[in-house]
Amino acid sequence: MPLPQNWNILVKATNHNDTTSLKQYLTTETVNNQNEHGDRLIHFACRAGNLDILKCLVEDFGADVNVPNKNSRRPLHECIEHHELVAYLLSHNADPNGFKQGTWTPLMLAASKSLPATLTLLHTHGALLNPTNKDGWTCLHLSAQSGSLPCTSNILSHSPSLLWTHARNGMVPVHVAAKHGFTECVEALMGKMVEEEQGGRKPVTEKKKAVEVETNEGLTALHLSCHSESTETVKVLLDCFHTNFWATDKAGRNVLHHAAMAGHIHILQFLKAHLLENPTLLRDVVDGDVEGAVRREFERHDTFEGFSTLHWAAKEGFGDVVGWLTSGEGAGVGKDVRDGKGRTAREVALLFKNDELMNLL
């Protein structure tokens, strides 16, 4: 259907909350006209957060509250950050479970944008908590990514089984929170996982202990926390949940390798201090030389590239990490340590064109 000649006037009136002009030019026959993107006036009203215009479109002209545009975005998707509009649409029979492109429901959007009141409203009106998007993420993954403890706690109180839902990449929600360094969410999610496990409610398909659940790449929450900048998240996983310090991913990389790969000196410093404070974790103490044992842990190779922490830092071009790893006040890693192919960190740095590291290596 071709757009009416006064389409631009209608859009302007909708965006500027001008109900007078809207009523002057709009008809029930043109209210559901769409532009090349499939947007109707109701999409524009919801996007702009104009409640008076939305009421006018629905009550005076019969606008469809569930109509999708070409990206399958419905009015509820468009107004998700405007709580009053969400409430109005739900009161007029908007579908709380409509999918947009990528199979996102309105509740998923609320979780991803840290909107606990809107999430509660949607759930009260029948929005489901268990749908997954194209990546296999649930609303709990999304609330964990946003770091919203209120959303996360709300979802957990109604559907704790979502804790164990693996996305297509194998991540469960606590992995997502750990990767982004949201300590409070990690505490809530991991604490609930342990509680569910102790209560015999862990799925029989989940073979790993709660604190050691892995992604498809074999990454634990501890590995992923090293890629955030949150020492506090790493500390909580080690001190509160006693996560396995020496767990390795499918490439044989442990927590030290991951911290070096991420280039976070403060996390490497914390991990060194943790080993010194907990010498029973060390696997190679000779004649009581704890410092030497710590150094050897930093020099250990992964089983895929054969890289030590120093090789990883050299590959990624982290000069400050290289400096700390090789200093006496740091990890004391020897510059002559070789990888699985017999290469020094200097040779690896050259291979990856990190020439600025030559003076350090």
C-alpha positions in Angstrom: 0.0 0.0 0.0 1.5 3.4 -1.0 2.2 5.9 1.7 -0.3 8.8 2.0 1.0 12.1 0.8 1.0 13.5 4.3 3.1 10.7 5.7 6.0 13.0 6.7 3.5 15.2 8.5 2.1 12.2 10.4 5.6 10.9 11.3 6.6 14.4 12.6 3.4 14.7 14.6 4.0 11.3 16.1 7.6 12.0 17.0 6.8 15.4 18.5 3.8 14.2 20.5 1.5 16.4 18.4 -1.9 14.8 18.8 -3.8 17.7 17.2 -2.0 17.3 13.9 -2.2 13.6 14.1 -6.0 13.6 14.4 -6.2 16.2 11.6 -4.4 14.1 9.0 -4.7 10.5 10.1 -7.6 8.1 9.2 -8.4 4.5 10.2 -7.5 3.5 6.7 -4.0 4.9 6.9 -3.1 4.2 10.5 -1.4 0.9 9.6 0.5 2.2 6.5 4.2 1.3 6.6 7.4 2.7 5.2 10.2 0.8 3.4 11.3 -0.7 6.8 7.9 -1.9 7.7 7.5 0.8 10.4 4.0 2.0 11.2 3.2 5.1 13.2 2.8 2.9 16.3 6.5 1.9 16.0 7.5 5.6 15.8 5.3 6.5 18.8 6.8 3.6 20.9 10.3 4.5 19.9 9.8 8.1 20.9 8.1 7.1 24.2 5.0 9.2 23.4 2.2 7.7 25.5 -0.5 10.3 24.4 0.2 9.5 20.7 0.2 5.8 21.4 -3.2 6.1 23.1 -4.5 8.1 20.2 -3.3 5.6 17.6 -4.8 2.6 19.5 -8.0 4.0 20.9 -9.0 6.5 18.2 -7.7 4.8 15.1 -7.4 1.1 15.9 -3.6 0.7 15.4 -2.5 -2.9 15.7 -0.5 -3.3 19.0 1.2 -6.5 17.7 2.2 -5.5 14.2 5.9 -6.3 13.3 8.2 -4.3 11.1 10.6 -5.9 8.6 13.0 -6.7 11.5 10.1 -8.4 13.3 10.2 -5.7 16.0 6.8 -5.1 17.5 5.6 -2.1 19.4 6.6 -3.7 22.7 10.2 -4.1 21.5 10.4 -0.5 20.5 9.1 1.0 23.8 10.9 -1.4 26.2 12.7 1.5 27.9 9.4 3.3 28.5 7.7 1.5 31.3 4.3 3.3 31.0 4.1 2.4 27.3 4.9 -1.2 28.0 2.1 -1.3 30.7 -0.3 0.4 28.3 0.4 -2.1 25.4 0.1 -5.1 27.7 -3.3 -3.8 29.0 -4.4 -3.7 25.4 -3.5 -7.3 24.6 0.0 -6.9 23.3 1.7 -10.3 23.0 4.5 -10.4 25.7 6.2 -13.3 23.9 6.5 -11.9 20.4 9.9 -12.5 18.8 11.9 -9.9 16.9 14.7 -10.7 14.5 17.3 -12.9 16.3 14.4 -14.4 18.3 14.5 -11.8 21.1 11.4 -11.4 23.3 10.6 -8.1 25.0 11.5 -9.7 28.3 15.0 -10.5 27.0 15.4 -6.9 26.0 14.3 -5.8 29.5 16.9 -8.2 31.0 19.7 -7.0 28.7 18.9 -3.3 29.6 18.7 -3.8 33.4 15.0 -3.0 33.6 13.8 -5.0 36.6 10.4 -3.3 36.9 9.6 -3.8 33.2 10.8 -7.4 33.4 8.5 -8.1 36.3 5.6 -6.4 34.5 6.1 -8.5 31.4 6.4 -11.7 33.5 3.2 -10.9 35.4 1.5 -10.6 32.0 2.6 -14.0 30.8 6.0 -13.4 29.4 8.0 -16.7 29.4 11.4 -16.9 31.0 12.8 -19.9 29.1 12.9 -18.8 25.4 16.4 -18.7 23.8 17.6 -16.4 21.1 19.6 -17.4 18.0 22.8 -17.8 20.1 21.0 -20.0 22.7 21.0 -17.2 25.3 18.2 -17.0 27.8 17.0 -13.9 29.7 19.3 -15.0 32.6 22.4 -14.9 30.3 21.3 -11.4 29.2 20.8 -10.2 32.8 24.2 -11.6 33.7 25.7 -9.7 30.8 24.2 -6.5 31.8 25.3 -7.0 35.4 21.8 -6.4 36.7 21.5 -8.1 40.1 17.8 -7.2 40.5 16.9 -8.8 37.1 19.1 -11.8 37.8 17.6 -12.3 41.3 14.1 -12.0 39.9 14.7 -14.5 37.2 16.4 -16.9 39.6 13.5 -16.8 42.0 11.1 -18.0 39.3 13.3 -20.3 37.1 16.5 -21.5 38.8 16.7 -24.2 36.1 18.0 -21.5 33.7 21.3 -21.6 35.6 22.3 -24.7 33.7 21.2 -23.7 30.2 24.3 -23.8 27.9 24.2 -21.4 25.0 25.5 -22.4 21.6 29.1 -21.5 22.7 28.6 -23.6 25.9 28.3 -20.6 28.3 25.9 -20.8 31.2 24.9 -17.5 32.8 27.6 -17.5 35.5 30.2 -17.6 32.7 28.8 -14.5 31.2 28.8 -12.6 34.5 32.4 -13.7 35.2 33.6 -12.7 31.8 32.3 -9.1 32.3 33.5 -8.9 35.9 30.1 -8.5 37.6 31.0 -9.8 41.0 27.6 -9.5 42.6 25.9 -11.5 39.8 28.7 -14.1 39.9 28.0 -14.5 43.7 24.3 -14.8 43.2 24.5 -17.2 40.2 27.3 -19.5 41.5 25.8 -19.5 45.0 22.5 -20.6 43.6 24.2 -23.3 41.4 25.9 -24.7 44.5 22.6 -24.6 46.4 20.8 -26.4 43.6 23.6 -29.0 43.4 23.6 -29.6 47.1 19.8 -30.0 47.0 20.0 -32.6 44.3 18.5 -30.4 41.7 21.4 -30.2 39.3 20.5 -31.7 35.8 21.7 -35.2 35.3 23.1 -34.1 32.0 25.5 -31.7 33.8 28.5 -33.9 34.7 30.8 -31.2 36.1 30.6 -29.8 39.6 28.8 -26.4 39.8 32.1 -24.5 40.3 33.7 -26.3 37.4 31.0 -26.1 34.7 32.7 -25.5 31.3 32.0 -23.8 28.0 32.5 -25.6 24.7 36.2 -24.5 24.8 36.6 -25.9 28.3 36.6 -22.5 30.0 35.5 -22.2 33.6 34.1 -19.1 35.3 37.6 -18.6 36.8 39.2 -18.6 33.3 36.7 -16.1 32.0 37.0 -13.8 35.1 40.7 -13.3 34.2 39.5 -11.6 30.9 37.5 -9.1 32.9 39.3 -6.4 34.8 37.8 -7.4 38.1 40.2 -8.8 40.7 37.2 -9.0 43.0 35.5 -11.5 40.8 38.6 -13.7 40.6 38.9 -13.4 44.4 35.3 -14.4 45.0 35.6 -17.5 42.8 38.7 -18.6 44.5 38.1 -17.7 48.1 34.3 -18.1 48.4 33.7 -21.0 46.0 37.1 -22.6 46.0 37.2 -23.0 42.2 39.9 -25.3 40.9 42.9 -23.0 40.5 44.6 -25.4 38.1 41.6 -26.3 35.8 42.7 -26.1 32.2 40.7 -25.4 29.1 40.8 -27.6 26.0 44.0 -26.0 24.9 45.6 -26.8 28.2 45.7 -23.2 29.4 45.2 -22.5 33.1 44.3 -19.3 35.0 47.8 -17.9 34.7 47.8 -18.3 30.9 44.5 -16.6 30.6 45.5 -13.6 32.8 48.6 -13.2 30.7 46.6 -13.5 27.4 44.2 -10.8 28.7 47.1 -8.5 29.7 45.8 -7.7 33.2 48.8 -7.2 35.5 46.7 -6.6 38.6 45.1 -10.0 38.2 48.5 -11.7 37.6 49.7 -10.0 40.8 46.7 -11.2 42.7 47.2 -14.8 41.4 50.8 -14.7 42.4 49.9 -13.5 45.9 47.2 -16.2 46.1 49.7 -18.9 45.4 52.2 -17.5 48.0 49.4 -17.5 50.6 48.3 -21.0 49.6 51.5 -22.9 49.0 49.6 -26.2 49.1 48.4 -25.3 45.6 52.0 -25.4 44.3 52.9 -28.6 42.4 56.7 -28.3 42.4 58.2 -27.0 45.7 61.8 -28.0 46.1 63.6 -27.6 49.5 60.9 -25.3 50.7 61.5 -22.7 47.9 58.0 -21.4 47.4 59.1 -18.4 45.3 60.9 -20.8 42.9 57.8 -23.0 42.7 55.6 -20.0 41.9 58.0 -18.9 39.1 57.9 -22.4 37.6 54.1 -22.3 37.6 54.3 -19.1 35.5 56.8 -20.8 33.2 54.6 -23.9 32.6 53.4 -24.5 29.0 49.9 -25.0 27.8 49.3 -28.2 25.8 48.2 -26.6 22.5 50.6 -23.8 21.6 53.2 -24.9 24.2 53.2 -21.3 25.4 54.2 -20.1 28.9 52.6 -16.9 30.3 55.6 -15.0 28.9 55.0 -16.3 25.4 51.3 -15.3 25.6 52.1 -11.8 26.7 54.8 -11.6 23.9 52.3 -12.8 21.3 49.6 -10.3 22.4 52.1 -7.4 22.6 51.6 -6.6 26.3 54.8 -4.9 27.1 53.9 -4.1 30.7 53.0 -7.7 31.3 56.2 -8.9 29.8 58.1 -6.5 32.0 56.3 -7.7 35.2 56.6 -11.4 34.3 60.4 -11.1 33.8 61.2 -8.8 36.7 62.4 -10.0 40.1 59.6 -8.2 41.8 57.1 -9.8 39.5 57.0 -13.5 38.5 60.7 -13.8 37.8 60.1 -15.8 34.6 63.3 -16.5 32.7 63.6 -14.8 29.3 65.2 -18.0 27.9 62.1 -20.1 28.6 61.1 -21.9 25.4 57.8 -22.9 24.0 56.7 -26.3 22.7 58.5 -25.5 19.4 61.7 -24.4 21.1 61.1 -20.7 20.6 61.8 -17.9 23.1 59.3 -15.2 23.9 61.5 -12.8 21.9 61.1 -15.0 18.8 57.4 -15.2 19.3 57.2 -11.4 19.7 59.1 -11.0 16.4 56.8 -13.6 14.7 53.8 -11.5 15.6 55.5 -8.3 14.7 55.6 -6.9 18.2 59.0 -5.2 17.7 58.5 -2.8 20.5 59.1 -5.7 23.0 62.6 -6.4 21.8 64.2 -4.2 24.5 62.3 -6.1 27.2 63.2 -9.6 25.9 
